Amino acid sequence: MSWEISPQQVFSASPIVPVMVIKNVEDAIPMAQALLDGGISIFEITLRTECALEAIRLISQQFPDILVGAGTVLDKQQYDSAVEAGAKFIISPGYTPELLSYGLEQSVPLIPGVSTASEIMYARSLGYKHLKFFPAEANGGAPALKAISAPLADIQFCPTGGVNPKNIADYLAIKSVATAGGSWMLPEDLITAGNWSAITELTKEAVQLVS
């Protein structure tokens, strides 16, 4: 591995990683600024929308010192496109053997998604020690992750999917969980209304919740 930053740096940047679904590119900078003003300086921008790559590019250029990552990366082509746009880390909802092998050769780290002990063991066998547990709540939530991770003590997890203010403490209480992905500080109605100050307040509340 010759990654420019380590997955450990990504996981230690914040106890919460906002999962950003940006539908309008003009929302990219104010959304990022609202999160920064709230105290979070690491973002996962999902490749679920047509403007996602442009949003990554704009945010990376405007805020060169923060950690901007690409989520929902499914293949080598998306990996390359995200890195070219400025992503400093890559997150996938799951993995293929091809994607795992490709990630080991790149300069930008891959954080693969897993949901079973077998998937964790396979990723671990290739050297991946920082994984996304997804979809967390649908896969049994914090109790399931605690049980799955118990015999895999050298693995760190970022649970994502259904994480919210009511359950994030349960996840972060697990020894193997360093951070968690969530989107509750980015409700769609506030984004549509351009109410960035309200998003900043929700972000501040989220930071206080885990501090």
TORKOL-4160 file (C-alpha; in steps of 0.2 Angstrom, whole numbers, padded with zeros to 4 digits, m for minus):
211
<pt num="1" X="0000" Y="0000" Z="0000"/>
<pt num="2" X="0006" Y="0017" Z="m0004"/>
<pt num="3" X="m0008" Y="0028" Z="0002"/>
<pt num="4" X="m0005" Y="0046" Z="0004"/>
<pt num="5" X="m0015" Y="0047" Z="0020"/>
<pt num="6" X="m0020" Y="0032" Z="0031"/>
<pt num="7" X="m0037" Y="0026" Z="0034"/>
<pt num="8" X="m0033" Y="0029" Z="0052"/>
<pt num="9" X="m0031" Y="0047" Z="0049"/>
<pt num="10" X="m0049" Y="0047" Z="0041"/>
<pt num="11" X="m0056" Y="0038" Z="0055"/>
<pt num="12" X="m0048" Y="0049" Z="0068"/>
<pt num="13" X="m0053" Y="0065" Z="0060"/>
<pt num="14" X="m0070" Y="0066" Z="0068"/>
<pt num="15" X="m0082" Y="0054" Z="0078"/>
<pt num="16" X="m0095" Y="0058" Z="0065"/>
<pt num="17" X="m0093" Y="0058" Z="0046"/>
<pt num="18" X="m0107" Y="0068" Z="0037"/>
<pt num="19" X="m0114" Y="0058" Z="0022"/>
<pt num="20" X="m0118" Y="0071" Z="0009"/>
<pt num="21" X="m0131" Y="0068" Z="m0005"/>
<pt num="22" X="m0129" Y="0083" Z="m0016"/>
<pt num="23" X="m0143" Y="0085" Z="m0029"/>
<pt num="24" X="m0139" Y="0103" Z="m0034"/>
<pt num="25" X="m0121" Y="0108" Z="m0037"/>
<pt num="26" X="m0124" Y="0126" Z="m0031"/>
<pt num="27" X="m0128" Y="0118" Z="m0014"/>
<pt num="28" X="m0110" Y="0111" Z="m0012"/>
<pt num="29" X="m0100" Y="0125" Z="m0005"/>
<pt num="30" X="m0114" Y="0132" Z="0007"/>
<pt num="31" X="m0117" Y="0114" Z="0013"/>
<pt num="32" X="m0099" Y="0111" Z="0016"/>
<pt num="33" X="m0097" Y="0128" Z="0025"/>
<pt num="34" X="m0112" Y="0125" Z="0036"/>
<pt num="35" X="m0104" Y="0108" Z="0042"/>
<pt num="36" X="m0087" Y="0117" Z="0044"/>
<pt num="37" X="m0095" Y="0131" Z="0054"/>
<pt num="38" X="m0103" Y="0117" Z="0065"/>
<pt num="39" X="m0087" Y="0109" Z="0069"/>
<pt num="40" X="m0084" Y="0095" Z="0057"/>
<pt num="41" X="m0071" Y="0095" Z="0043"/>
<pt num="42" X="m0072" Y="0078" Z="0035"/>
<pt num="43" X="m0086" Y="0074" Z="0022"/>
<pt num="44" X="m0092" Y="0059" Z="0013"/>
<pt num="45" X="m0100" Y="0064" Z="m0004"/>
<pt num="46" X="m0109" Y="0050" Z="m0011"/>
<pt num="47" X="m0109" Y="0047" Z="m0030"/>
<pt num="48" X="m0128" Y="0045" Z="m0030"/>
<pt num="49" X="m0131" Y="0061" Z="m0040"/>
<pt num="50" X="m0126" Y="0067" Z="m0057"/>
<pt num="51" X="m0117" Y="0082" Z="m0049"/>
<pt num="52" X="m0107" Y="0073" Z="m0036"/>
<pt num="53" X="m0091" Y="0073" Z="m0044"/>
<pt num="54" X="m0092" Y="0091" Z="m0048"/>
<pt num="55" X="m0097" Y="0094" Z="m0030"/>
<pt num="56" X="m0081" Y="0085" Z="m0024"/>
<pt num="57" X="m0071" Y="0096" Z="m0036"/>
<pt num="58" X="m0078" Y="0112" Z="m0030"/>
<pt num="59" X="m0077" Y="0108" Z="m0011"/>
<pt num="60" X="m0059" Y="0101" Z="m0013"/>
<pt num="61" X="m0054" Y="0117" Z="m0022"/>
<pt num="62" X="m0063" Y="0129" Z="m0010"/>
<pt num="63" X="m0057" Y="0120" Z="0006"/>
<pt num="64" X="m0040" Y="0111" Z="0002"/>
<pt num="65" X="m0036" Y="0107" Z="0020"/>
<pt num="66" X="m0051" Y="0097" Z="0024"/>
<pt num="67" X="m0054" Y="0078" Z="0021"/>
<pt num="68" X="m0066" Y="0076" Z="0007"/>
<pt num="69" X="m0070" Y="0058" Z="0002"/>
<pt num="70" X="m0081" Y="0050" Z="m0011"/>
<pt num="71" X="m0094" Y="0037" Z="m0006"/>
<pt num="72" X="m0105" Y="0024" Z="m0015"/>
<pt num="73" X="m0090" Y="0020" Z="m0026"/>
<pt num="74" X="m0094" Y="0004" Z="m0035"/>
<pt num="75" X="m0079" Y="0001" Z="m0047"/>
<pt num="76" X="m0062" Y="0006" Z="m0054"/>
<pt num="77" X="m0069" Y="0019" Z="m0065"/>
<pt num="78" X="m0078" Y="0028" Z="m0051"/>
<pt num="79" X="m0063" Y="0026" Z="m0040"/>
<pt num="80" X="m0052" Y="0035" Z="m0053"/>
<pt num="81" X="m0065" Y="0049" Z="m0057"/>
<pt num="82" X="m0067" Y="0053" Z="m0038"/>
<pt num="83" X="m0049" Y="0054" Z="m0036"/>
<pt num="84" X="m0047" Y="0065" Z="m0051"/>
<pt num="85" X="m0060" Y="0076" Z="m0044"/>
<pt num="86" X="m0051" Y="0078" Z="m0028"/>
<pt num="87" X="m0057" Y="0065" Z="m0016"/>
<pt num="88" X="m0044" Y="0060" Z="m0003"/>
<pt num="89" X="m0052" Y="0044" Z="0002"/>
<pt num="90" X="m0064" Y="0032" Z="m0006"/>
<pt num="91" X="m0079" Y="0023" Z="0003"/>
<pt num="92" X="m0089" Y="0008" Z="m0005"/>
<pt num="93" X="m0105" Y="0001" Z="0001"/>
<pt num="94" X="m0098" Y="m0017" Z="m0002"/>
<pt num="95" X="m0084" Y="m0024" Z="m0012"/>
<pt num="96" X="m0078" Y="m0035" Z="m0026"/>
<pt num="97" X="m0062" Y="m0044" Z="m0026"/>
<pt num="98" X="m0057" Y="m0033" Z="m0041"/>
<pt num="99" X="m0061" Y="m0017" Z="m0031"/>
<pt num="100" X="m0051" Y="m0022" Z="m0016"/>
<pt num="101" X="m0036" Y="m0027" Z="m0027"/>
<pt num="102" X="m0037" Y="m0010" Z="m0036"/>
<pt num="103" X="m0038" Y="0000" Z="m0020"/>
<pt num="104" X="m0021" Y="m0008" Z="m0014"/>
<pt num="105" X="m0012" Y="m0001" Z="m0029"/>
<pt num="106" X="m0019" Y="0017" Z="m0028"/>
<pt num="107" X="m0013" Y="0033" Z="m0019"/>
<pt num="108" X="m0030" Y="0037" Z="m0011"/>
<pt num="109" X="m0036" Y="0024" Z="0002"/>
<pt num="110" X="m0051" Y="0013" Z="0000"/>
<pt num="111" X="m0063" Y="0010" Z="0015"/>
<pt num="112" X="m0073" Y="m0005" Z="0009"/>
<pt num="113" X="m0091" Y="m0009" Z="0015"/>
<pt num="114" X="m0094" Y="m0025" Z="0024"/>
<pt num="115" X="m0109" Y="m0033" Z="0033"/>
<pt num="116" X="m0103" Y="m0051" Z="0038"/>
<pt num="117" X="m0089" Y="m0059" Z="0047"/>
<pt num="118" X="m0084" Y="m0068" Z="0031"/>
<pt num="119" X="m0083" Y="m0051" Z="0021"/>
<pt num="120" X="m0073" Y="m0044" Z="0035"/>
<pt num="121" X="m0061" Y="m0059" Z="0035"/>
<pt num="122" X="m0058" Y="m0058" Z="0017"/>
<pt num="123" X="m0054" Y="m0039" Z="0017"/>
<pt num="124" X="m0043" Y="m0042" Z="0032"/>
<pt num="125" X="m0033" Y="m0055" Z="0022"/>
<pt num="126" X="m0029" Y="m0042" Z="0009"/>
<pt num="127" X="m0023" Y="m0030" Z="0022"/>
<pt num="128" X="m0039" Y="m0019" Z="0025"/>
<pt num="129" X="m0041" Y="m0015" Z="0043"/>
<pt num="130" X="m0053" Y="0000" Z="0042"/>
<pt num="131" X="m0070" Y="m0005" Z="0036"/>
<pt num="132" X="m0087" Y="0003" Z="0034"/>
<pt num="133" X="m0101" Y="m0008" Z="0042"/>
<pt num="134" X="m0116" Y="m0005" Z="0031"/>
<pt num="135" X="m0131" Y="m0004" Z="0032"/>
<pt num="136" X="m0128" Y="m0004" Z="0050"/>
<pt num="137" X="m0146" Y="m0003" Z="0057"/>
<pt num="138" X="m0153" Y="m0015" Z="0044"/>
<pt num="139" X="m0139" Y="m0028" Z="0049"/>
<pt num="140" X="m0143" Y="m0028" Z="0067"/>
<pt num="141" X="m0136" Y="m0012" Z="0073"/>
<pt num="142" X="m0124" Y="m0010" Z="0087"/>
<pt num="143" X="m0127" Y="m0027" Z="0096"/>
<pt num="144" X="m0123" Y="m0036" Z="0079"/>
<pt num="145" X="m0108" Y="m0025" Z="0076"/>
<pt num="146" X="m0102" Y="m0028" Z="0094"/>
<pt num="147" X="m0104" Y="m0047" Z="0092"/>
<pt num="148" X="m0096" Y="m0048" Z="0074"/>
<pt num="149" X="m0081" Y="m0037" Z="0079"/>
<pt num="150" X="m0077" Y="m0047" Z="0095"/>
<pt num="151" X="m0066" Y="m0060" Z="0087"/>
<pt num="152" X="m0058" Y="m0047" Z="0075"/>
<pt num="153" X="m0050" Y="m0036" Z="0087"/>
<pt num="154" X="m0038" Y="m0028" Z="0075"/>
<pt num="155" X="m0051" Y="m0021" Z="0064"/>
<pt num="156" X="m0059" Y="m0003" Z="0065"/>
<pt num="157" X="m0076" Y="0001" Z="0059"/>
<pt num="158" X="m0086" Y="0015" Z="0053"/>
<pt num="159" X="m0105" Y="0010" Z="0055"/>
<pt num="160" X="m0116" Y="0019" Z="0042"/>
<pt num="161" X="m0134" Y="0017" Z="0038"/>
<pt num="162" X="m0148" Y="0022" Z="0050"/>
<pt num="163" X="m0136" Y="0030" Z="0063"/>
<pt num="164" X="m0144" Y="0044" Z="0072"/>
<pt num="165" X="m0143" Y="0054" Z="0088"/>
<pt num="166" X="m0153" Y="0041" Z="0097"/>
<pt num="167" X="m0141" Y="0026" Z="0093"/>
<pt num="168" X="m0124" Y="0034" Z="0089"/>
<pt num="169" X="m0118" Y="0033" Z="0107"/>
<pt num="170" X="m0121" Y="0014" Z="0106"/>
<pt num="171" X="m0110" Y="0012" Z="0091"/>
<pt num="172" X="m0096" Y="0023" Z="0098"/>
<pt num="173" X="m0096" Y="0013" Z="0114"/>
<pt num="174" X="m0090" Y="m0002" Z="0104"/>
<pt num="175" X="m0071" Y="m0003" Z="0106"/>
<pt num="176" X="m0068" Y="m0007" Z="0087"/>
<pt num="177" X="m0079" Y="0009" Z="0082"/>
<pt num="178" X="m0069" Y="0024" Z="0079"/>
<pt num="179" X="m0081" Y="0035" Z="0069"/>
<pt num="180" X="m0099" Y="0034" Z="0062"/>
<pt num="181" X="m0107" Y="0040" Z="0046"/>
<pt num="182" X="m0123" Y="0049" Z="0047"/>
<pt num="183" X="m0134" Y="0062" Z="0038"/>
<pt num="184" X="m0146" Y="0068" Z="0051"/>
<pt num="185" X="m0138" Y="0085" Z="0052"/>
<pt num="186" X="m0142" Y="0087" Z="0033"/>
<pt num="187" X="m0161" Y="0085" Z="0032"/>
<pt num="188" X="m0167" Y="0087" Z="0014"/>
<pt num="189" X="m0180" Y="0101" Z="0019"/>
<pt num="190" X="m0167" Y="0112" Z="0026"/>
<pt num="191" X="m0156" Y="0109" Z="0011"/>
<pt num="192" X="m0170" Y="0113" Z="m0001"/>
<pt num="193" X="m0174" Y="0129" Z="0009"/>
<pt num="194" X="m0156" Y="0134" Z="0009"/>
<pt num="195" X="m0157" Y="0136" Z="0028"/>
<pt num="196" X="m0138" Y="0133" Z="0031"/>
<pt num="197" X="m0138" Y="0141" Z="0048"/>
<pt num="198" X="m0150" Y="0128" Z="0054"/>
<pt num="199" X="m0139" Y="0114" Z="0047"/>
<pt num="200" X="m0124" Y="0122" Z="0056"/>
<pt num="201" X="m0134" Y="0122" Z="0072"/>
<pt num="202" X="m0138" Y="0103" Z="0070"/>
<pt num="203" X="m0120" Y="0100" Z="0066"/>
<pt num="204" X="m0115" Y="0109" Z="0082"/>
<pt num="205" X="m0128" Y="0098" Z="0092"/>
<pt num="206" X="m0121" Y="0082" Z="0084"/>
<pt num="207" X="m0103" Y="0087" Z="0088"/>
<pt num="208" X="m0108" Y="0090" Z="0106"/>
<pt num="209" X="m0117" Y="0074" Z="0107"/>
<pt num="210" X="m0101" Y="0064" Z="0104"/>
<pt num="211" X="m0089" Y="0075" Z="0112"/>
